[in-house]
Amino acid sequence: MRENLSLGRQLEAVSVERPVEVLLGEGKMSVVKVYRTFMHREPDKTLTVKRPNGWPEELALLGKLTEIQGAGVKFRWPRSSGAMLLCSAAGKLYCYAPGGMLSSLAYVDSINYCCDKGEGKLEYTHSFGSPRPRLVADFTGNYARLVGGSYEIREEGIWN
């Protein structure tokens, strides 16, 4: 849990205005269901951090973001970087990656993330089907969201 609290301090240092509850455990009901379905367990902690305008007030932490690939570009992060794959109650994906390296992409081919769904920490790769989502980054390069596409968040993971 120390790692997650450290990540919260990193996020708070970013100059943004509105707080977001990143669900690491007990939180508001709208994202609890997403967390429970995806992670196969009950949440046990909530972390409140700052967020850019336009982001939902609540997000579920799905795992550590390790790679986004698309439009001939690949972004990669070590598991220790603090990069996160997040999900809204509406099932939309969001990314936080400290270091300002995110930029908008015309389309996303795949996303890699690491999480523990009860079988130990595993790395997952999701290849998006058609239509593929776009990656829309903010001006800091730390925050991005996936827009469009035809994916869903299910018990099995991200699903086309």
TIKOLLUM-49792 format. One record per atom (N, C-alpha, C): residue number from 1; residue in three letters; atom name; x, y, z. Coordinates in Angstrom, 3 decimals. Atoms other than C-alpha are relative to their C-alpha. Layout:
BEGIN
[node NUM "ALA" "CA" [X Y Z]]
...
% end
This chain:
BEGIN
[node 1 "MET" "N" [0.828 -1.198 0.000]]
[node 1 "MET" "CA" [0.000 0.000 0.000]]
[node 1 "MET" "C" [0.868 1.256 0.000]]
[node 2 "ARG" "N" [-0.894 -1.147 -0.026]]
[node 2 "ARG" "CA" [2.984 2.317 0.523]]
[node 2 "ARG" "C" [0.161 0.600 -1.393]]
[node 3 "GLU" "N" [-0.176 -0.448 1.376]]
[node 3 "GLU" "CA" [3.421 2.515 -3.246]]
[node 3 "GLU" "C" [-1.174 0.886 -0.447]]
[node 4 "ASN" "N" [1.174 -0.764 0.405]]
[node 4 "ASN" "CA" [-0.146 3.753 -3.762]]
[node 4 "ASN" "C" [-0.054 1.359 0.694]]
[node 5 "LEU" "N" [0.016 -1.276 -0.703]]
[node 5 "LEU" "CA" [0.166 6.438 -1.088]]
[node 5 "LEU" "C" [1.045 0.936 -0.586]]
[node 6 "SER" "N" [-1.042 -0.793 0.646]]
[node 6 "SER" "CA" [3.405 7.624 -2.683]]
[node 6 "SER" "C" [-0.511 0.569 -1.317]]
[node 7 "LEU" "N" [0.564 -0.430 1.266]]
[node 7 "LEU" "CA" [1.625 7.809 -6.017]]
[node 7 "LEU" "C" [-0.963 1.159 0.221]]
[node 8 "GLY" "N" [0.925 -1.081 -0.303]]
[node 8 "GLY" "CA" [-1.060 9.980 -4.415]]
[node 8 "GLY" "C" [0.730 1.317 0.205]]
[node 9 "ARG" "N" [-0.768 -1.231 -0.202]]
[node 9 "ARG" "CA" [1.568 12.493 -3.327]]
[node 9 "ARG" "C" [0.519 0.525 -1.331]]
[node 10 "GLN" "N" [-0.449 -0.439 1.314]]
[node 10 "GLN" "CA" [2.950 12.578 -6.870]]
[node 10 "GLN" "C" [-1.133 0.693 -0.739]]
[node 11 "LEU" "N" [1.139 -0.586 0.702]]
[node 11 "LEU" "CA" [-0.506 13.282 -8.270]]
[node 11 "LEU" "C" [-0.380 1.351 0.590]]
[node 12 "GLU" "N" [0.379 -1.257 -0.634]]
[node 12 "GLU" "CA" [-1.209 16.001 -5.727]]
[node 12 "GLU" "C" [0.962 1.126 -0.363]]
[node 13 "ALA" "N" [-0.988 -1.010 0.357]]
[node 13 "ALA" "CA" [1.957 17.789 -6.794]]
[node 13 "ALA" "C" [-0.263 0.600 -1.378]]
[node 14 "VAL" "N" [0.317 -0.495 1.330]]
[node 14 "VAL" "CA" [0.586 18.210 -10.316]]
[node 14 "VAL" "C" [-0.978 1.160 0.142]]
[node 15 "SER" "N" [0.822 -1.194 -0.119]]
[node 15 "SER" "CA" [-1.045 21.600 -10.860]]
[node 15 "SER" "C" [-1.348 -0.193 -0.705]]
[node 16 "VAL" "N" [1.361 0.148 0.491]]
[node 16 "VAL" "CA" [-4.690 20.622 -11.363]]
[node 16 "VAL" "C" [-0.947 0.419 1.114]]
[node 17 "GLU" "N" [0.884 -0.656 -0.942]]
[node 17 "GLU" "CA" [-7.774 21.895 -9.644]]
[node 17 "GLU" "C" [-0.944 -0.894 0.794]]
[node 18 "ARG" "N" [1.102 0.714 -0.627]]
[node 18 "ARG" "CA" [-10.292 19.173 -8.786]]
[node 18 "ARG" "C" [0.427 -1.379 0.500]]
[node 19 "PRO" "N" [-0.394 1.307 -0.519]]
[node 19 "PRO" "CA" [-9.936 16.078 -6.574]]
[node 19 "PRO" "C" [-0.766 -1.144 -0.679]]
[node 20 "VAL" "N" [0.656 1.205 0.498]]
[node 20 "VAL" "CA" [-10.767 12.555 -7.743]]
[node 20 "VAL" "C" [0.246 -1.096 1.019]]
[node 21 "GLU" "N" [-0.215 1.148 -0.858]]
[node 21 "GLU" "CA" [-11.275 9.454 -5.664]]
[node 21 "GLU" "C" [0.406 -1.170 -0.887]]
[node 22 "VAL" "N" [-0.474 1.174 0.724]]
[node 22 "VAL" "CA" [-9.155 6.671 -7.121]]
[node 22 "VAL" "C" [-0.305 -1.179 0.895]]
[node 23 "LEU" "N" [0.464 1.104 -0.819]]
[node 23 "LEU" "CA" [-10.742 3.505 -5.880]]
[node 23 "LEU" "C" [1.081 -1.056 0.123]]
[node 24 "LEU" "N" [-0.907 1.088 -0.327]]
[node 24 "LEU" "CA" [-8.224 1.222 -4.246]]
[node 24 "LEU" "C" [-0.706 -0.902 0.984]]
[node 25 "GLY" "N" [0.754 0.751 -0.985]]
[node 25 "GLY" "CA" [-10.825 -0.049 -1.889]]
[node 25 "GLY" "C" [-1.349 0.623 0.191]]
[node 26 "GLU" "N" [1.336 -0.481 -0.299]]
[node 26 "GLU" "CA" [-13.958 1.148 -0.155]]
[node 26 "GLU" "C" [-0.187 1.411 -0.546]]
[node 27 "GLY" "N" [0.250 -1.298 0.587]]
[node 27 "GLY" "CA" [-15.416 4.042 -2.058]]
[node 27 "GLY" "C" [-1.478 0.168 -0.279]]
[node 28 "LYS" "N" [1.391 -0.248 0.351]]
[node 28 "LYS" "CA" [-18.608 5.398 -3.511]]
[node 28 "LYS" "C" [-0.519 -1.140 -0.877]]
[node 29 "MET" "N" [0.591 1.167 0.659]]
[node 29 "MET" "CA" [-21.013 2.830 -4.977]]
[node 29 "MET" "C" [0.164 -0.018 -1.513]]
[node 30 "SER" "N" [-0.031 -0.004 1.458]]
[node 30 "SER" "CA" [-20.745 3.941 -8.592]]
[node 30 "SER" "C" [1.227 -0.690 -0.573]]
[node 31 "VAL" "N" [-1.190 0.669 0.522]]
[node 31 "VAL" "CA" [-17.190 2.630 -9.011]]
[node 31 "VAL" "C" [0.318 -1.306 0.732]]
[node 32 "VAL" "N" [-0.231 1.253 -0.727]]
[node 32 "VAL" "CA" [-17.301 -0.180 -6.432]]
[node 32 "VAL" "C" [-0.343 -1.198 -0.887]]
[node 33 "LYS" "N" [0.418 1.113 0.861]]
[node 33 "LYS" "CA" [-19.159 -2.401 -8.902]]
[node 33 "LYS" "C" [1.036 -0.267 -1.094]]
[node 34 "VAL" "N" [-1.030 0.164 1.029]]
[node 34 "VAL" "CA" [-16.552 -1.778 -11.618]]
[node 34 "VAL" "C" [1.211 -0.704 0.597]]
[node 35 "TYR" "N" [-1.163 0.596 -0.663]]
[node 35 "TYR" "CA" [-13.722 -2.616 -9.201]]
[node 35 "TYR" "C" [-0.253 -1.467 0.331]]
[node 36 "ARG" "N" [0.355 1.358 -0.422]]
[node 36 "ARG" "CA" [-15.456 -5.709 -7.819]]
[node 36 "ARG" "C" [-0.066 -0.938 -1.200]]
[node 37 "THR" "N" [0.124 0.826 1.202]]
[node 37 "THR" "CA" [-16.266 -7.029 -11.305]]
[node 37 "THR" "C" [1.362 -0.283 -0.615]]
[node 38 "PHE" "N" [-1.280 0.136 0.690]]
[node 38 "PHE" "CA" [-12.813 -6.428 -12.750]]
[node 38 "PHE" "C" [1.048 -0.728 0.850]]
[node 39 "MET" "N" [-1.061 0.528 -0.860]]
[node 39 "MET" "CA" [-10.616 -7.335 -9.753]]
[node 39 "MET" "C" [-0.374 -1.295 0.714]]
[node 40 "HIS" "N" [0.489 1.237 -0.619]]
[node 40 "HIS" "CA" [-12.757 -10.253 -8.435]]
[node 40 "HIS" "C" [0.152 0.014 1.526]]
[node 41 "ARG" "N" [-0.076 -0.111 -1.454]]
[node 41 "ARG" "CA" [-12.594 -8.949 -4.866]]
[node 41 "ARG" "C" [-0.618 1.328 0.429]]
[node 42 "GLU" "N" [0.544 -1.229 -0.564]]
[node 42 "GLU" "CA" [-14.005 -6.319 -2.572]]
[node 42 "GLU" "C" [1.104 1.046 0.127]]
[node 43 "PRO" "N" [-0.977 -1.062 -0.204]]
[node 43 "PRO" "CA" [-12.244 -2.955 -2.482]]
[node 43 "PRO" "C" [0.272 0.200 1.491]]
[node 44 "ASP" "N" [-0.323 -0.198 -1.404]]
[node 44 "ASP" "CA" [-10.474 -2.004 0.732]]
[node 44 "ASP" "C" [0.575 1.376 0.336]]
[node 45 "LYS" "N" [-0.569 -1.318 -0.292]]
[node 45 "LYS" "CA" [-9.172 1.564 0.386]]
[node 45 "LYS" "C" [-0.346 0.985 -1.107]]
[node 46 "THR" "N" [0.220 -1.074 0.964]]
[node 46 "THR" "CA" [-9.810 4.893 -1.336]]
[node 46 "THR" "C" [1.137 0.992 0.129]]
[node 47 "LEU" "N" [-1.042 -1.009 0.037]]
[node 47 "LEU" "CA" [-7.165 7.396 -2.367]]
[node 47 "LEU" "C" [-0.566 1.215 -0.711]]
[node 48 "THR" "N" [0.479 -1.225 0.626]]
[node 48 "THR" "CA" [-8.154 10.996 -3.075]]
[node 48 "THR" "C" [1.193 0.763 -0.539]]
[node 49 "VAL" "N" [-1.093 -0.705 0.676]]
[node 49 "VAL" "CA" [-5.920 12.775 -5.570]]
[node 49 "VAL" "C" [-0.585 1.129 -0.835]]
[node 50 "LYS" "N" [0.480 -1.068 0.880]]
[node 50 "LYS" "CA" [-6.139 15.788 -7.857]]
[node 50 "LYS" "C" [-0.179 -0.553 -1.399]]
[node 51 "ARG" "N" [0.289 0.457 1.357]]
[node 51 "ARG" "CA" [-7.458 15.437 -11.381]]
[node 51 "ARG" "C" [-0.218 1.194 -0.912]]
[node 52 "PRO" "N" [0.259 -1.104 0.939]]
[node 52 "PRO" "CA" [-7.745 17.529 -14.517]]
[node 52 "PRO" "C" [-1.496 0.208 -0.197]]
[node 53 "ASN" "N" [1.397 -0.276 0.329]]
[node 53 "ASN" "CA" [-11.015 19.180 -15.498]]
[node 53 "ASN" "C" [-0.487 -0.984 -1.049]]
[node 54 "GLY" "N" [0.597 0.909 0.969]]
[node 54 "GLY" "CA" [-13.349 16.896 -17.400]]
[node 54 "GLY" "C" [0.118 -1.463 0.381]]
[node 55 "TRP" "N" [-0.100 1.384 -0.459]]
[node 55 "TRP" "CA" [-12.363 13.736 -15.528]]
[node 55 "TRP" "C" [-1.105 -0.272 1.003]]
[node 56 "PRO" "N" [1.038 0.337 -0.982]]
[node 56 "PRO" "CA" [-14.999 11.881 -13.479]]
[node 56 "PRO" "C" [0.502 0.200 1.430]]
[node 57 "GLU" "N" [-0.372 -0.186 -1.394]]
[node 57 "GLU" "CA" [-15.065 12.431 -9.734]]
[node 57 "GLU" "C" [0.487 -1.292 0.635]]
[node 58 "GLU" "N" [-0.399 1.293 -0.540]]
[node 58 "GLU" "CA" [-14.551 8.701 -9.115]]
[node 58 "GLU" "C" [0.585 -0.856 -1.116]]
[node 59 "LEU" "N" [-0.613 0.935 0.940]]
[node 59 "LEU" "CA" [-12.272 6.226 -10.850]]
[node 59 "LEU" "C" [0.438 -1.241 0.748]]
[node 60 "ALA" "N" [-0.495 1.251 -0.574]]
[node 60 "ALA" "CA" [-11.446 2.592 -10.167]]
[node 60 "ALA" "C" [1.386 -0.276 -0.566]]
[node 61 "LEU" "N" [-1.340 0.370 0.433]]
[node 61 "LEU" "CA" [-7.795 1.566 -10.304]]
[node 61 "LEU" "C" [-0.041 -1.427 -0.518]]
[node 62 "LEU" "N" [0.000 1.347 0.591]]
[node 62 "LEU" "CA" [-7.569 -1.391 -12.713]]
[node 62 "LEU" "C" [1.372 -0.644 0.073]]
[node 63 "GLY" "N" [-1.336 0.570 -0.077]]
[node 63 "GLY" "CA" [-3.814 -1.807 -12.604]]
[node 63 "GLY" "C" [1.070 1.013 -0.344]]
[node 64 "LYS" "N" [-1.148 -0.832 0.371]]
[node 64 "LYS" "CA" [-0.363 -0.449 -13.329]]
[node 64 "LYS" "C" [0.117 -0.003 -1.518]]
[node 65 "LEU" "N" [-0.121 -0.157 1.449]]
[node 65 "LEU" "CA" [-0.131 0.885 -16.860]]
[node 65 "LEU" "C" [1.451 -0.230 -0.398]]
[node 66 "THR" "N" [-1.376 0.275 0.430]]
[node 66 "THR" "CA" [2.933 -0.514 -18.657]]
[node 66 "THR" "C" [0.253 0.338 -1.464]]
[node 67 "GLU" "N" [-0.233 -0.335 1.413]]
[node 67 "GLU" "CA" [2.367 0.234 -22.361]]
[node 67 "GLU" "C" [-1.297 0.402 -0.690]]
[node 68 "ILE" "N" [1.078 -0.364 0.939]]
[node 68 "ILE" "CA" [0.096 1.983 -24.877]]
[node 68 "ILE" "C" [0.646 0.035 -1.373]]
[node 69 "GLN" "N" [-0.551 0.063 1.351]]
[node 69 "GLN" "CA" [0.626 1.327 -28.564]]
[node 69 "GLN" "C" [-1.079 0.372 -1.017]]
[node 70 "GLY" "N" [0.939 -0.360 1.046]]
[node 70 "GLY" "CA" [-1.022 2.862 -31.604]]
[node 70 "GLY" "C" [0.553 1.072 -0.912]]
[node 71 "ALA" "N" [-0.378 -1.026 0.982]]
[node 71 "ALA" "CA" [-0.610 5.039 -34.701]]
[node 71 "ALA" "C" [1.519 0.053 -0.194]]
[node 72 "GLY" "N" [-1.447 0.060 0.207]]
[node 72 "GLY" "CA" [3.004 3.859 -35.039]]
[node 72 "GLY" "C" [0.834 0.480 1.170]]
[node 73 "VAL" "N" [-0.690 -0.509 -1.181]]
[node 73 "VAL" "CA" [3.905 5.046 -31.512]]
[node 73 "VAL" "C" [-0.180 -0.987 1.145]]
[node 74 "LYS" "N" [0.091 0.858 -1.183]]
[node 74 "LYS" "CA" [4.655 3.084 -28.337]]
[node 74 "LYS" "C" [0.469 0.791 1.221]]
[node 75 "PHE" "N" [-0.362 -0.580 -1.290]]
[node 75 "PHE" "CA" [4.623 4.539 -24.803]]
[node 75 "PHE" "C" [0.216 -1.166 0.960]]
[node 76 "ARG" "N" [-0.286 1.081 -0.943]]
[node 76 "ARG" "CA" [6.249 2.285 -22.147]]
[node 76 "ARG" "C" [0.400 0.579 1.352]]
[node 77 "TRP" "N" [-0.345 -0.383 -1.363]]
[node 77 "TRP" "CA" [6.549 2.538 -18.376]]
[node 77 "TRP" "C" [0.393 -1.241 0.787]]
[node 78 "PRO" "N" [-0.279 1.118 -0.916]]
[node 78 "PRO" "CA" [8.236 0.280 -15.807]]
[node 78 "PRO" "C" [-1.120 -0.082 1.033]]
[node 79 "ARG" "N" [1.061 0.162 -1.001]]
[node 79 "ARG" "CA" [5.840 -1.127 -13.203]]
[node 79 "ARG" "C" [0.177 0.943 1.179]]
[node 80 "SER" "N" [-0.284 -0.859 -1.152]]
[node 80 "SER" "CA" [7.529 1.058 -10.593]]
[node 80 "SER" "C" [-0.217 1.488 -0.290]]
[node 81 "SER" "N" [0.099 -1.408 0.409]]
[node 81 "SER" "CA" [6.777 4.303 -12.496]]
[node 81 "SER" "C" [-1.149 0.759 0.630]]
[node 82 "GLY" "N" [1.187 -0.666 -0.523]]
[node 82 "GLY" "CA" [3.418 5.040 -10.882]]
[node 82 "GLY" "C" [-1.070 0.231 -1.055]]
[node 83 "ALA" "N" [1.018 -0.136 1.051]]
[node 83 "ALA" "CA" [1.551 4.941 -14.223]]
[node 83 "ALA" "C" [-1.192 -0.896 0.337]]
[node 84 "MET" "N" [1.207 0.727 -0.387]]
[node 84 "MET" "CA" [-2.066 3.849 -13.684]]
[node 84 "MET" "C" [-0.994 -0.103 -1.150]]
[node 85 "LEU" "N" [1.153 0.183 0.876]]
[node 85 "LEU" "CA" [-4.886 2.427 -15.775]]
[node 85 "LEU" "C" [-1.231 0.085 0.893]]
[node 86 "LEU" "N" [1.169 -0.295 -0.823]]
[node 86 "LEU" "CA" [-8.166 3.743 -14.372]]
[node 86 "LEU" "C" [-1.272 -0.175 -0.821]]
[node 87 "CYS" "N" [1.273 0.171 0.689]]
[node 87 "CYS" "CA" [-11.840 3.227 -15.198]]
[node 87 "CYS" "C" [-1.096 0.758 0.728]]
[node 88 "SER" "N" [1.151 -0.710 -0.578]]
[node 88 "SER" "CA" [-14.943 5.336 -14.672]]
[node 88 "SER" "C" [-1.140 -0.981 0.231]]
[node 89 "ALA" "N" [1.188 0.821 -0.228]]
[node 89 "ALA" "CA" [-18.278 3.979 -13.480]]
[node 89 "ALA" "C" [-0.715 -0.307 -1.315]]
[node 90 "ALA" "N" [0.612 0.211 1.315]]
[node 90 "ALA" "CA" [-19.423 4.310 -17.109]]
[node 90 "ALA" "C" [0.808 -0.982 -0.861]]
[node 91 "GLY" "N" [-0.795 0.970 0.737]]
[node 91 "GLY" "CA" [-16.704 1.842 -18.170]]
[node 91 "GLY" "C" [0.987 0.602 -0.982]]
[node 92 "LYS" "N" [-0.960 -0.667 0.891]]
[node 92 "LYS" "CA" [-14.404 4.377 -19.868]]
[node 92 "LYS" "C" [1.381 -0.008 0.646]]
[node 93 "LEU" "N" [-1.365 0.104 -0.501]]
[node 93 "LEU" "CA" [-10.617 4.071 -19.539]]
[node 93 "LEU" "C" [0.704 1.351 0.036]]
[node 94 "TYR" "N" [-0.801 -1.191 -0.220]]
[node 94 "TYR" "CA" [-8.318 6.809 -18.220]]
[node 94 "TYR" "C" [1.412 -0.441 0.361]]
[node 95 "CYS" "N" [-1.399 0.323 -0.290]]
[node 95 "CYS" "CA" [-4.541 6.899 -17.869]]
[node 95 "CYS" "C" [0.658 1.148 0.745]]
[node 96 "TYR" "N" [-0.875 -0.974 -0.641]]
[node 96 "TYR" "CA" [-2.197 8.666 -15.495]]
[node 96 "TYR" "C" [1.414 -0.536 -0.145]]
[node 97 "ALA" "N" [-1.393 0.410 0.181]]
[node 97 "ALA" "CA" [1.505 8.529 -16.337]]
[node 97 "ALA" "C" [0.905 1.178 0.329]]
[node 98 "PRO" "N" [-0.873 -1.108 -0.363]]
[node 98 "PRO" "CA" [3.899 10.806 -14.457]]
[node 98 "PRO" "C" [1.179 0.112 -0.960]]
[node 99 "GLY" "N" [-1.152 -0.203 0.875]]
[node 99 "GLY" "CA" [6.688 12.318 -16.479]]
[node 99 "GLY" "C" [-0.333 0.742 -1.271]]
[node 100 "GLY" "N" [0.406 -0.828 1.125]]
[node 100 "GLY" "CA" [4.663 14.117 -19.139]]
[node 100 "GLY" "C" [0.264 -0.570 -1.381]]
[node 101 "MET" "N" [-0.312 0.556 1.310]]
[node 101 "MET" "CA" [5.247 11.650 -21.983]]
[node 101 "MET" "C" [-1.215 -0.390 -0.832]]
[node 102 "LEU" "N" [1.187 0.349 0.772]]
[node 102 "LEU" "CA" [1.630 11.038 -23.047]]
[node 102 "LEU" "C" [-0.313 1.076 -1.035]]
[node 103 "SER" "N" [0.498 -0.932 1.012]]
[node 103 "SER" "CA" [0.436 12.619 -26.272]]
[node 103 "SER" "C" [-1.187 -0.657 -0.686]]
[node 104 "SER" "N" [1.199 0.521 0.647]]
[node 104 "SER" "CA" [-2.762 12.229 -28.234]]
[node 104 "SER" "C" [0.368 -0.889 -1.181]]
[node 105 "LEU" "N" [-0.187 0.928 1.119]]
[node 105 "LEU" "CA" [-2.989 9.352 -30.713]]
[node 105 "LEU" "C" [-1.300 -0.113 -0.783]]
[node 106 "ALA" "N" [1.181 0.142 0.859]]
[node 106 "ALA" "CA" [-5.353 8.983 -33.667]]
[node 106 "ALA" "C" [-0.754 -1.288 0.322]]
[node 107 "TYR" "N" [0.641 1.246 -0.405]]
[node 107 "TYR" "CA" [-6.039 5.413 -32.512]]
[node 107 "TYR" "C" [0.944 -0.778 0.909]]
[node 108 "VAL" "N" [-0.768 0.860 -0.902]]
[node 108 "VAL" "CA" [-4.910 2.903 -29.880]]
[node 108 "VAL" "C" [-0.194 -1.441 -0.470]]
[node 109 "ASP" "N" [0.054 1.418 0.391]]
[node 109 "ASP" "CA" [-4.037 -0.621 -31.021]]
[node 109 "ASP" "C" [-0.108 -0.906 1.213]]
[node 110 "SER" "N" [-0.020 0.887 -1.169]]
[node 110 "SER" "CA" [-3.301 -2.122 -27.611]]
[node 110 "SER" "C" [0.443 0.770 1.236]]
[node 111 "ILE" "N" [-0.381 -0.555 -1.294]]
[node 111 "ILE" "CA" [-2.792 -1.403 -23.936]]
[node 111 "ILE" "C" [0.450 -1.160 0.881]]
[node 112 "ASN" "N" [-0.509 1.021 -0.922]]
[node 112 "ASN" "CA" [-0.727 -3.396 -21.414]]
[node 112 "ASN" "C" [-0.088 0.548 1.414]]
[node 113 "TYR" "N" [0.098 -0.390 -1.400]]
[node 113 "TYR" "CA" [-1.289 -3.320 -17.679]]
[node 113 "TYR" "C" [0.271 -1.213 0.869]]
[node 114 "CYS" "N" [-0.305 1.047 -0.963]]
[node 114 "CYS" "CA" [-0.328 -5.326 -14.612]]
[node 114 "CYS" "C" [-0.971 0.135 1.163]]
[node 115 "CYS" "N" [0.876 -0.037 -1.170]]
[node 115 "CYS" "CA" [-2.810 -6.251 -11.888]]
[node 115 "CYS" "C" [-0.082 -1.387 0.621]]
[node 116 "ASP" "N" [0.167 1.255 -0.720]]
[node 116 "ASP" "CA" [-3.615 -8.943 -9.354]]
[node 116 "ASP" "C" [-1.490 -0.273 0.128]]
[node 117 "LYS" "N" [1.411 0.378 -0.043]]
[node 117 "LYS" "CA" [-7.010 -10.536 -9.967]]
[node 117 "LYS" "C" [-0.186 -1.284 0.808]]
[node 118 "GLY" "N" [0.108 1.179 -0.840]]
[node 118 "GLY" "CA" [-6.399 -13.234 -7.359]]
[node 118 "GLY" "C" [0.937 -1.123 -0.412]]
[node 119 "GLU" "N" [-0.939 1.030 0.462]]
[node 119 "GLU" "CA" [-3.852 -15.264 -9.358]]
[node 119 "GLU" "C" [1.436 0.489 0.106]]
[node 120 "GLY" "N" [-1.317 -0.616 -0.048]]
[node 120 "GLY" "CA" [-0.850 -13.106 -8.452]]
[node 120 "GLY" "C" [0.056 1.121 -1.021]]
[node 121 "LYS" "N" [-0.118 -1.122 0.928]]
[node 121 "LYS" "CA" [0.396 -10.078 -10.364]]
[node 121 "LYS" "C" [0.344 -0.524 -1.381]]
[node 122 "LEU" "N" [-0.183 0.429 1.378]]
[node 122 "LEU" "CA" [0.062 -10.732 -14.075]]
[node 122 "LEU" "C" [-0.058 1.199 -0.924]]
[node 123 "GLU" "N" [0.055 -1.051 1.030]]
[node 123 "GLU" "CA" [0.648 -8.571 -17.128]]
[node 123 "GLU" "C" [-1.027 -0.423 -1.038]]
[node 124 "TYR" "N" [1.042 0.242 0.991]]
[node 124 "TYR" "CA" [-2.304 -8.339 -19.474]]
[node 124 "TYR" "C" [0.212 0.926 -1.192]]
[node 125 "THR" "N" [-0.010 -0.818 1.211]]
[node 125 "THR" "CA" [-2.391 -7.094 -23.062]]
[node 125 "THR" "C" [-1.395 -0.047 -0.589]]
[node 126 "HIS" "N" [1.295 -0.054 0.686]]
[node 126 "HIS" "CA" [-5.622 -5.925 -24.611]]
[node 126 "HIS" "C" [0.196 0.663 -1.356]]
[node 127 "SER" "N" [-0.017 -0.555 1.359]]
[node 127 "SER" "CA" [-5.760 -5.436 -28.383]]
[node 127 "SER" "C" [-1.408 0.447 -0.338]]
[node 128 "PHE" "N" [1.317 -0.552 0.287]]
[node 128 "PHE" "CA" [-8.623 -3.185 -29.381]]
[node 128 "PHE" "C" [-0.463 -0.411 -1.383]]
[node 129 "GLY" "N" [0.614 0.297 1.288]]
[node 129 "GLY" "CA" [-11.005 -4.196 -32.161]]
[node 129 "GLY" "C" [-0.481 1.285 -0.643]]
[node 130 "SER" "N" [0.518 -1.136 0.747]]
[node 130 "SER" "CA" [-12.716 -1.929 -34.623]]
[node 130 "SER" "C" [-1.395 0.351 0.501]]
[node 131 "PRO" "N" [-0.851 -1.171 0.141]]
[node 131 "PRO" "CA" [-13.576 0.823 -34.074]]
[node 131 "PRO" "C" [0.910 0.137 1.218]]
[node 132 "ARG" "N" [-0.979 -0.178 -1.071]]
[node 132 "ARG" "CA" [-10.451 1.535 -32.020]]
[node 132 "ARG" "C" [-0.192 1.365 0.662]]
[node 133 "PRO" "N" [0.107 -1.302 -0.685]]
[node 133 "PRO" "CA" [-10.462 4.259 -29.375]]
[node 133 "PRO" "C" [1.171 0.907 -0.357]]
[node 134 "ARG" "N" [-1.069 -0.990 0.130]]
[node 134 "ARG" "CA" [-8.408 7.451 -29.637]]
[node 134 "ARG" "C" [0.542 0.276 1.393]]
[node 135 "LEU" "N" [-0.595 -0.432 -1.262]]
[node 135 "LEU" "CA" [-6.017 8.549 -26.891]]
[node 135 "LEU" "C" [0.054 1.514 -0.032]]
[node 136 "VAL" "N" [0.040 -1.456 -0.069]]
[node 136 "VAL" "CA" [-6.658 12.156 -25.889]]
[node 136 "VAL" "C" [0.725 0.425 1.272]]
[node 137 "ALA" "N" [-0.834 -0.412 -1.137]]
[node 137 "ALA" "CA" [-3.939 13.633 -23.642]]
[node 137 "ALA" "C" [-0.235 1.477 0.319]]
[node 138 "ASP" "N" [0.089 -1.410 -0.378]]
[node 138 "ASP" "CA" [-4.020 16.873 -21.683]]
[node 138 "ASP" "C" [1.337 0.685 -0.276]]
[node 139 "PHE" "N" [-1.183 -0.781 0.347]]
[node 139 "PHE" "CA" [-1.429 19.642 -22.059]]
[node 139 "PHE" "C" [1.235 -0.380 0.825]]
[node 140 "THR" "N" [-1.157 0.367 -0.825]]
[node 140 "THR" "CA" [0.785 18.258 -19.226]]
[node 140 "THR" "C" [0.670 -1.274 -0.486]]
[node 141 "GLY" "N" [-0.533 1.292 0.426]]
[node 141 "GLY" "CA" [1.258 14.869 -20.896]]
[node 141 "GLY" "C" [-0.039 -1.052 1.090]]
[node 142 "ASN" "N" [0.112 0.944 -1.117]]
[node 142 "ASN" "CA" [0.468 13.188 -17.561]]
[node 142 "ASN" "C" [-1.344 -0.731 0.012]]
[node 143 "TYR" "N" [1.363 0.532 -0.061]]
[node 143 "TYR" "CA" [-3.242 12.518 -18.085]]
[node 143 "TYR" "C" [-0.532 -0.243 -1.413]]
[node 144 "ALA" "N" [0.626 0.266 1.296]]
[node 144 "ALA" "CA" [-5.113 10.902 -20.968]]
[node 144 "ALA" "C" [-1.243 -0.850 0.222]]
[node 145 "ARG" "N" [1.189 0.854 -0.045]]
[node 145 "ARG" "CA" [-8.429 9.234 -21.673]]
[node 145 "ARG" "C" [-0.183 -0.634 -1.366]]
[node 146 "LEU" "N" [0.311 0.669 1.255]]
[node 146 "LEU" "CA" [-9.545 6.760 -24.294]]
[node 146 "LEU" "C" [-1.402 0.420 -0.405]]
[node 147 "VAL" "N" [1.269 -0.523 0.502]]
[node 147 "VAL" "CA" [-12.347 8.202 -26.408]]
[node 147 "VAL" "C" [-0.453 -0.862 -1.159]]
[node 148 "GLY" "N" [0.547 0.814 1.082]]
[node 148 "GLY" "CA" [-14.624 6.146 -28.627]]
[node 148 "GLY" "C" [0.388 -1.458 0.162]]
[node 149 "GLY" "N" [-0.294 1.432 -0.057]]
[node 149 "GLY" "CA" [-14.026 2.533 -29.498]]
[node 149 "GLY" "C" [-1.211 -0.787 0.451]]
[node 150 "SER" "N" [1.135 0.856 -0.355]]
[node 150 "SER" "CA" [-16.234 -0.419 -28.714]]
[node 150 "SER" "C" [0.389 -1.015 1.080]]
[node 151 "TYR" "N" [-0.416 0.898 -1.064]]
[node 151 "TYR" "CA" [-14.669 -1.913 -25.568]]
[node 151 "TYR" "C" [-0.939 0.090 1.195]]
[node 152 "GLU" "N" [0.756 0.027 -1.249]]
[node 152 "GLU" "CA" [-16.327 -2.878 -22.278]]
[node 152 "GLU" "C" [0.906 -0.520 1.093]]
[node 153 "ILE" "N" [-0.708 0.539 -1.155]]
[node 153 "ILE" "CA" [-15.041 -3.603 -18.789]]
[node 153 "ILE" "C" [-0.855 -1.124 0.551]]
[node 154 "ARG" "N" [0.708 1.179 -0.464]]
[node 154 "ARG" "CA" [-16.055 -7.127 -17.774]]
[node 154 "ARG" "C" [0.831 -0.757 1.023]]
[node 155 "GLU" "N" [-0.708 0.850 -0.944]]
[node 155 "GLU" "CA" [-15.102 -9.793 -15.269]]
[node 155 "GLU" "C" [1.288 -0.555 -0.613]]
[node 156 "GLU" "N" [-1.156 0.565 0.679]]
[node 156 "GLU" "CA" [-12.682 -11.230 -17.843]]
[node 156 "GLU" "C" [1.072 1.050 -0.254]]
[node 157 "GLY" "N" [-0.925 -1.079 0.268]]
[node 157 "GLY" "CA" [-11.019 -7.839 -18.289]]
[node 157 "GLY" "C" [-0.605 0.983 -0.987]]
[node 158 "ILE" "N" [0.470 -0.910 1.055]]
[node 158 "ILE" "CA" [-11.237 -5.319 -21.126]]
[node 158 "ILE" "C" [-0.429 -0.869 -1.159]]
[node 159 "TRP" "N" [0.623 0.884 0.980]]
[node 159 "TRP" "CA" [-13.461 -6.801 -23.809]]
[node 159 "TRP" "C" [-0.483 0.792 -1.198]]
[node 160 "ASN" "N" [0.535 -0.637 1.226]]
[node 160 "ASN" "CA" [-14.271 -5.914 -27.434]]
[node 160 "ASN" "C" [-1.366 -0.557 -0.299]]
% end
